C-alpha cells in the first residue's frame, strides 16, 4: 500500500469468505492491543470500528506512515508493515484458539484515499454497528472509536484533536451529526 503524507485513507478488510473474525469480547480487545502496538505508531488514527467479520479505520498519513521500514525485495512503509503485523499476529492467535488453518482475513487489505470525503467516512465508520443491527445506539458499541469522541472510553487510539481540526466536526453537535443518515449512493463507497 502506498500513502501520501497529509492524506486521509479508509483502510478495511474482512474475514476470508466473509467468515467471522472475532469470536469473543476478548478477541476484539486482543486485536485492538495489536493495533495499538503496530498501527498506532505508524499513523494518526481518526476513527475505527471492529465488526464481527470486518474492520474499518480512517487514518491520516503522517511522516511515520511513509517511512520505509523494508527496502528489498519490495519497498514497504511503516503503516503497511504495521497492518501486516497486526493481521498476521492476530490470525495466528485465532487459528490456535479455534483450531483452524488457512487465511483468516481476505488476502489484500484495502486502502482508499478519501481526502474529498473524509468526514463522511468518519461518520460511516461509527454507524457500522448501528446499521448492522448490533446495537440500538452508537454509544453502545464498545468496539468503535465513537466513545473516544464522547470521552467515555478508556481506550485512546484516535488523534481526536486532529480529527476536529481537519474533518469539519463540531464538538457541540457531534452526537446529532453522528446519527445523520448517509445516503446509500455515498455509503456504497465505504461498505464492505
Backbone bond lengths (Angstrom), bond angles and torsions (degrees), N, CA, C in turn:
res aa  C-N    CA-C-N  psi(-1)  N-CA   C-N-CA  omega(-1)  CA-C   N-CA-C  phi
1 X - - - 1.446 - - 1.522 109.01 -
2 X 1.294 115.26 138.32 1.449 120.91 177.90 1.525 109.46 -109.31
3 X 1.319 115.79 140.68 1.459 121.89 -179.25 1.515 109.58 -132.04
4 X 1.331 116.07 146.52 1.454 122.25 174.43 1.520 108.65 -109.77
5 X 1.311 115.41 127.44 1.457 120.21 -179.83 1.530 109.71 -56.01
6 X 1.342 115.38 133.27 1.454 121.65 179.04 1.517 114.28 94.13
7 X 1.326 118.26 -9.40 1.467 121.23 179.89 1.526 111.13 -94.09
8 X 1.328 114.73 162.13 1.458 123.12 179.37 1.524 108.81 -106.25
9 X 1.347 115.50 139.82 1.460 120.60 -177.18 1.519 110.70 -133.97
10 X 1.321 114.01 140.93 1.461 122.45 170.78 1.525 105.51 -98.13
11 X 1.321 116.42 119.59 1.465 122.13 -178.93 1.527 107.40 -116.52
12 X 1.325 116.26 130.59 1.459 119.18 -175.77 1.520 111.06 -154.67
13 X 1.322 113.79 155.03 1.458 121.32 175.25 1.523 107.07 -158.75
14 X 1.314 115.41 167.06 1.466 120.03 178.80 1.509 109.69 -142.56
15 X 1.318 114.43 173.50 1.449 120.37 178.96 1.512 111.79 -64.88
16 X 1.324 116.66 143.46 1.450 121.80 176.22 1.525 108.30 -56.04
17 X 1.318 116.41 134.51 1.474 121.27 -175.66 1.522 112.15 56.58
18 X 1.332 116.49 28.46 1.465 124.27 179.88 1.532 112.67 61.61
19 X 1.339 115.90 22.08 1.470 119.87 -178.75 1.524 111.16 -71.19
20 X 1.287 115.05 163.91 1.457 122.87 179.10 1.526 109.94 -66.14
21 X 1.334 115.99 142.15 1.462 122.60 176.91 1.523 112.34 -106.04
22 X 1.330 115.16 -31.75 1.466 120.94 -174.29 1.527 108.60 -119.97
23 X 1.339 115.61 123.03 1.461 121.01 -174.29 1.522 112.31 -107.64
24 X 1.324 116.73 -10.65 1.467 121.11 -179.88 1.519 109.08 -155.94
25 X 1.311 115.96 166.09 1.466 121.33 176.17 1.532 109.83 -57.46
26 X 1.311 115.31 -39.01 1.461 119.74 -178.90 1.526 111.74 -64.81
27 X 1.338 118.02 -32.44 1.464 120.59 176.30 1.526 111.21 -62.45
28 X 1.325 116.61 -44.77 1.470 120.35 177.24 1.532 110.06 -58.32
29 X 1.306 116.11 -46.51 1.473 120.55 -177.87 1.532 111.27 -64.87
30 X 1.311 116.57 -39.54 1.461 120.83 178.70 1.534 110.45 -63.37
31 X 1.332 116.32 -43.30 1.460 120.67 177.80 1.528 110.17 -60.36
32 X 1.325 116.71 -43.38 1.469 120.25 179.33 1.525 111.66 -65.32
33 X 1.315 117.52 -33.27 1.469 120.22 174.01 1.527 110.12 -61.52
34 X 1.329 116.46 -40.23 1.465 120.86 178.12 1.527 110.63 -67.27
35 X 1.329 117.16 -40.76 1.472 121.21 176.03 1.523 109.73 -59.28
36 X 1.326 115.64 -45.43 1.467 120.51 179.67 1.529 111.57 -60.95
37 X 1.305 116.34 -37.15 1.466 121.12 -177.68 1.525 112.57 -77.46
38 X 1.328 117.91 -41.49 1.460 120.53 -169.47 1.536 115.71 -109.37
39 X 1.326 118.66 -32.82 1.467 120.80 -176.00 1.531 111.68 -96.47
40 X 1.315 116.20 -45.43 1.472 121.34 -178.38 1.530 113.57 -49.87
41 X 1.341 119.84 -43.26 1.470 119.04 -179.85 1.535 114.05 -70.94
42 X 1.330 117.73 -12.72 1.461 120.96 -172.20 1.527 114.17 -104.57
43 X 1.335 118.56 4.49 1.467 120.97 -178.90 1.517 109.15 -170.46
44 X 1.312 115.29 175.35 1.463 120.71 170.07 1.517 106.74 -100.43
45 X 1.315 116.91 114.11 1.461 121.43 176.62 1.524 106.96 -83.42
46 X 1.338 116.68 129.49 1.461 121.03 -179.37 1.524 112.28 -109.24
47 X 1.314 117.54 -28.03 1.473 121.78 177.01 1.520 108.14 -159.82
48 X 1.334 115.30 152.28 1.462 119.90 177.82 1.519 108.81 -158.10
49 X 1.298 115.15 156.52 1.459 121.42 169.33 1.522 108.62 -152.66
50 X 1.307 115.62 143.61 1.463 122.64 173.85 1.513 107.07 -112.43
51 X 1.315 115.73 126.97 1.456 122.38 178.13 1.530 107.26 -113.20
52 X 1.318 118.35 164.60 1.466 118.61 -176.58 1.532 114.79 -53.22
53 X 1.348 117.66 -34.40 1.468 118.22 -177.89 1.526 114.19 -124.72
54 X 1.335 118.45 10.91 1.467 120.01 176.86 1.525 110.82 -161.43
55 X 1.330 115.06 172.62 1.463 119.96 176.40 1.520 109.82 -142.13
56 X 1.335 115.17 158.99 1.458 123.60 175.91 1.518 108.71 -135.38
57 X 1.332 116.07 141.14 1.458 123.00 171.25 1.520 108.26 -134.13
58 X 1.320 116.36 139.77 1.451 122.76 168.09 1.516 105.18 -110.34
59 X 1.328 115.58 120.44 1.462 118.67 -177.78 1.527 110.25 -126.15
60 X 1.310 114.56 157.38 1.465 123.07 172.04 1.519 105.30 -111.83
61 X 1.325 116.37 122.21 1.465 120.84 -179.06 1.529 109.32 -74.88
62 X 1.312 115.57 128.76 1.460 120.73 178.21 1.533 109.10 -120.00
63 X 1.297 116.49 -170.75 1.464 120.61 -177.01 1.531 111.65 -59.35
64 X 1.320 117.25 -39.61 1.469 121.48 179.18 1.526 111.56 -64.00
65 X 1.320 117.03 -37.79 1.462 122.38 -178.29 1.523 111.52 -53.66
66 X 1.309 115.16 -46.15 1.467 121.52 -172.16 1.525 113.70 -88.33
67 X 1.314 117.09 -6.82 1.462 120.66 -179.47 1.525 109.68 -63.62
68 X 1.333 115.65 129.77 1.465 119.78 179.48 1.524 109.82 -76.56
69 X 1.332 115.86 130.17 1.464 120.79 179.25 1.523 111.76 -111.96
70 X 1.329 115.88 -16.88 1.464 122.08 174.58 1.515 107.57 -137.68
71 X 1.334 115.93 137.07 1.457 119.66 -175.99 1.516 113.78 -111.27
72 X 1.331 116.96 -19.94 1.463 117.39 -179.13 1.524 109.49 -147.54
73 X 1.294 118.74 150.53 1.455 125.60 0.35 1.540 112.22 -74.67
74 X 1.332 118.18 -17.99 1.459 122.53 179.21 1.526 108.01 -121.46
75 X 1.326 116.66 143.18 1.461 120.42 175.64 1.524 108.92 -74.82
76 X 1.341 115.85 127.39 1.464 121.11 -178.31 1.523 108.66 -127.69
77 X 1.347 115.06 129.27 1.461 119.80 179.08 1.529 111.07 -86.55
78 X 1.322 115.68 168.73 1.467 121.65 -174.14 1.523 113.22 -61.96
79 X 1.337 118.18 -39.29 1.464 119.43 -178.66 1.524 111.25 -70.61
80 X 1.312 117.46 -42.96 1.469 119.94 177.53 1.527 110.16 -58.59
81 X 1.317 116.39 -43.81 1.466 120.29 178.39 1.529 110.86 -65.89
82 X 1.325 117.37 -38.83 1.467 121.02 177.96 1.521 111.97 -62.38
83 X 1.319 116.39 -41.78 1.469 120.81 177.76 1.524 109.57 -64.99
84 X 1.338 116.51 -44.89 1.469 120.12 179.32 1.522 111.01 -58.65
85 X 1.321 117.49 -46.43 1.466 121.38 -179.02 1.531 111.60 -65.23
86 X 1.323 116.60 -39.69 1.473 120.93 177.91 1.520 110.39 -60.15
87 X 1.324 116.55 -51.88 1.464 120.74 -175.46 1.524 112.12 -69.46
88 X 1.324 116.98 -40.42 1.474 117.83 -178.37 1.524 111.66 -70.26
89 X 1.327 118.33 -41.23 1.470 119.08 179.86 1.524 111.08 -69.18
90 X 1.333 117.36 -37.50 1.459 120.10 176.70 1.529 110.14 -66.00
91 X 1.326 116.74 -43.92 1.478 120.61 -179.67 1.521 111.76 -58.42
92 X 1.333 116.33 -44.59 1.468 119.82 179.61 1.522 111.20 -59.61
93 X 1.325 116.47 -42.69 1.469 120.35 -179.73 1.530 111.51 -65.39
94 X 1.333 117.04 -41.99 1.472 120.59 -179.43 1.525 110.91 -69.99
95 X 1.326 117.06 -39.44 1.464 119.66 177.58 1.522 110.59 -60.35
96 X 1.312 115.94 -40.61 1.467 119.83 177.51 1.527 110.81 -66.83
97 X 1.323 116.42 -45.13 1.473 121.38 179.96 1.525 111.77 -61.45
98 X 1.334 116.55 -44.65 1.460 121.31 -173.74 1.530 113.16 -91.97
99 X 1.329 117.47 -9.18 1.460 120.61 -177.26 1.516 112.68 69.23
100 X 1.341 116.48 33.37 1.462 121.96 -178.05 1.514 110.88 -107.97
101 X 1.328 114.52 165.06 1.466 121.41 170.75 1.521 107.19 -130.77
102 X 1.308 116.78 172.22 1.465 120.67 178.83 1.522 112.01 90.85
103 X 1.317 114.46 -178.32 1.464 120.72 -176.57 1.522 111.77 -73.24
104 X 1.320 115.74 132.08 1.458 121.23 173.57 1.527 109.34 -86.52
105 X 1.332 116.48 -44.22 1.463 122.43 -178.36 1.523 110.06 -99.42
106 X 1.340 115.89 157.69 1.456 119.21 170.46 1.511 108.24 -60.97
107 X 1.307 115.51 153.62 1.452 121.43 -170.50 1.523 114.52 -55.45
108 X 1.311 118.95 -46.77 1.457 120.48 -175.49 1.515 111.45 -116.38
109 X 1.313 115.11 123.52 1.463 120.65 172.08 1.525 106.92 -71.53
110 X 1.316 116.29 135.91 1.463 121.45 -178.08 1.527 109.71 -89.96
111 X 1.324 114.58 145.03 1.454 122.80 176.91 1.517 107.70 -139.77
112 X 1.327 116.04 121.44 1.453 120.16 -175.79 1.527 109.21 -128.86
113 X 1.327 117.28 125.35 1.465 121.36 176.77 1.530 107.80 -69.99
114 X 1.318 116.06 127.96 1.472 120.46 -175.88 1.526 111.23 -130.72
115 X 1.308 116.58 40.02 1.468 120.45 -178.23 1.520 113.12 -53.64
116 X 1.324 117.37 -35.00 1.468 120.49 -175.74 1.520 114.50 -81.36
117 X 1.319 117.67 -14.89 1.462 119.08 -177.95 1.528 112.55 -143.86
118 X 1.322 116.04 39.12 1.468 121.06 -179.60 1.522 112.40 -63.64
119 X 1.331 118.16 -35.62 1.472 120.61 -179.64 1.521 110.85 -65.71
120 X 1.319 117.08 -40.47 1.472 120.53 177.32 1.522 109.51 -63.91
121 X 1.327 117.14 -43.21 1.470 121.01 178.57 1.523 110.38 -60.97
122 X 1.315 116.86 -40.41 1.465 122.67 178.18 1.533 110.09 -54.46
123 X 1.322 116.64 -51.42 1.475 120.12 -178.71 1.525 111.38 -71.07
124 X 1.327 117.71 -37.97 1.459 120.90 177.87 1.529 110.82 -58.26
125 X 1.317 116.89 -45.23 1.464 121.32 -179.25 1.526 110.03 -60.01
126 X 1.328 117.27 -43.69 1.461 120.01 -179.84 1.528 112.38 -69.28
127 X 1.320 117.99 -27.34 1.465 120.94 -177.94 1.528 113.63 -81.90
128 X 1.307 118.73 -6.60 1.465 121.99 -174.41 1.523 114.27 -53.28
129 X 1.308 117.52 -50.34 1.473 120.01 -176.74 1.530 111.73 -66.48
130 X 1.314 116.85 -34.53 1.461 121.47 177.31 1.524 109.73 -68.18
131 X 1.323 117.20 -47.68 1.472 121.37 179.13 1.525 111.35 -64.97
132 X 1.331 116.43 -30.68 1.458 121.16 178.28 1.521 113.52 -84.31
133 X 1.340 116.70 6.97 1.479 123.83 177.83 1.531 113.01 59.09
134 X 1.325 116.27 31.33 1.469 119.65 176.07 1.528 111.35 -86.52
135 X 1.325 116.16 -24.17 1.469 122.44 179.70 1.522 108.78 -144.72
136 X 1.330 115.46 165.16 1.461 121.24 175.79 1.525 112.30 -97.14
137 X 1.330 115.20 -15.96 1.467 120.60 -179.64 1.529 108.56 -138.34
138 X 1.312 117.06 142.30 1.462 121.02 179.14 1.525 111.54 -56.17
139 X 1.309 115.92 -36.37 1.464 121.98 -178.38 1.527 113.01 -62.49
140 X 1.321 116.91 -20.19 1.462 120.76 -174.27 1.532 114.03 -87.00
141 X 1.337 118.00 -10.41 1.468 119.35 179.75 1.519 108.32 -89.93
142 X 1.313 115.53 111.45 1.462 122.12 -175.85 1.525 112.88 -68.35
143 X 1.317 117.04 -25.46 1.461 120.08 -170.67 1.531 112.02 -104.66
144 X 1.315 113.26 55.00 1.459 123.14 177.23 1.521 107.50 -150.16
145 X 1.309 115.77 158.67 1.467 119.82 179.72 1.522 112.77 -80.92
146 X 1.311 118.21 -1.98 1.470 121.03 -177.33 1.530 111.43 -51.20
147 X 1.313 117.05 -46.55 1.469 119.92 -177.42 1.526 113.47 -71.57
148 X 1.324 117.17 -19.19 1.469 119.10 171.98 1.530 109.83 -62.98
149 X 1.331 116.05 -36.97 1.467 120.81 -179.79 1.519 111.84 -75.96
150 X 1.308 117.23 -21.50 1.468 120.77 173.66 1.522 111.18 -87.09
151 X 1.320 115.53 -6.41 1.464 123.30 -177.69 1.532 111.42 62.53
152 X 1.338 116.03 34.91 1.463 120.76 178.97 1.525 111.88 -114.95
153 X 1.326 116.94 9.41 1.456 121.38 -179.50 1.515 109.90 -113.81
154 X 1.317 115.62 141.00 1.465 119.05 175.49 1.531 110.24 -79.71
155 X 1.322 116.31 -18.30 1.466 121.35 178.80 1.525 108.62 -78.01
156 X 1.314 116.96 133.86 1.464 121.30 -177.84 1.527 110.02 -131.82
157 X 1.321 116.65 74.46 1.464 121.35 178.28 1.529 112.03 -91.68
158 X 1.325 116.87 -24.26 1.461 120.75 -172.62 1.518 113.03 -90.88
159 X 1.317 113.75 146.11 1.453 121.32 169.42 1.532 105.83 -88.76
160 X 1.320 115.47 83.19 1.460 122.99 -174.19 1.526 110.91 -61.26
161 X 1.308 117.36 -42.95 1.467 120.26 -179.11 1.525 111.60 -61.17
162 X 1.315 117.28 -40.96 1.460 120.98 178.91 1.533 110.62 -65.34
163 X 1.316 116.74 -39.79 1.468 120.39 178.03 1.525 110.41 -61.59
164 X 1.326 117.62 -45.85 1.461 119.84 178.28 1.526 111.32 -63.26
165 X 1.297 116.52 -34.75 1.462 121.28 -178.47 1.528 111.91 -69.41
166 X 1.334 117.64 -43.44 1.461 120.97 -170.74 1.528 116.19 -104.31
167 X 1.307 118.40 -19.49 1.464 119.30 -170.06 1.521 115.11 -102.72
168 X 1.306 117.48 10.94 1.460 119.65 177.54 1.533 111.30 56.27
169 X 1.317 115.72 43.95 1.462 122.11 178.36 1.516 107.53 -103.06
170 X 1.304 116.06 126.94 1.452 122.10 -179.69 1.525 108.55 -96.41
171 X 1.322 116.90 116.87 1.468 120.62 -177.17 1.521 112.27 -56.92
172 X 1.310 117.35 -40.34 1.467 119.40 -175.92 1.529 112.54 -73.30
173 X 1.344 117.61 -18.52 1.465 121.18 177.60 1.523 112.32 -113.76
174 X 1.319 116.87 16.54 1.462 121.14 -172.72 1.530 112.66 -55.89
175 X 1.318 118.21 -50.20 1.468 120.22 -176.87 1.527 110.77 -65.52
176 X 1.317 117.56 -47.01 1.466 121.02 179.73 1.525 110.82 -59.15
177 X 1.335 116.69 -47.24 1.472 120.55 -179.84 1.526 111.37 -64.41
178 X 1.321 117.03 -33.87 1.470 121.05 -178.12 1.521 112.72 -66.58
179 X 1.318 117.00 -27.11 1.460 121.00 -178.89 1.532 113.64 -91.19
180 X 1.320 117.55 -4.50 1.462 119.27 -179.13 1.520 110.21 -63.96
181 X 1.305 115.40 140.21 1.464 121.92 -177.80 1.527 109.84 -70.17
182 X 1.307 115.35 133.47 1.460 121.94 174.97 1.530 106.74 -98.73
183 X 1.320 116.20 122.36 1.463 120.75 -177.19 1.522 111.08 -54.41
184 X 1.312 116.63 143.89 1.469 122.46 -178.42 1.521 112.86 -58.47
185 X 1.332 117.73 -37.29 1.461 120.12 -178.46 1.531 111.37 -67.66
186 X 1.323 116.87 -25.39 1.474 121.17 176.13 1.523 109.62 -86.54
187 X 1.322 117.27 -42.50 1.462 122.16 -177.81 1.523 112.40 -60.95
188 X 1.317 117.35 -28.80 1.483 119.53 -178.95 1.523 111.98 -61.83
189 X 1.327 117.02 -24.38 1.464 120.25 178.24 1.522 112.65 -69.51
190 X 1.337 117.30 -18.46 1.461 121.62 -177.25 1.523 113.33 -111.27
191 X 1.312 116.73 -16.99 1.464 119.87 -170.07 1.512 111.56 -72.91
192 X 1.333 112.10 156.92 1.445 119.53 -178.55 1.502 108.96 -131.41
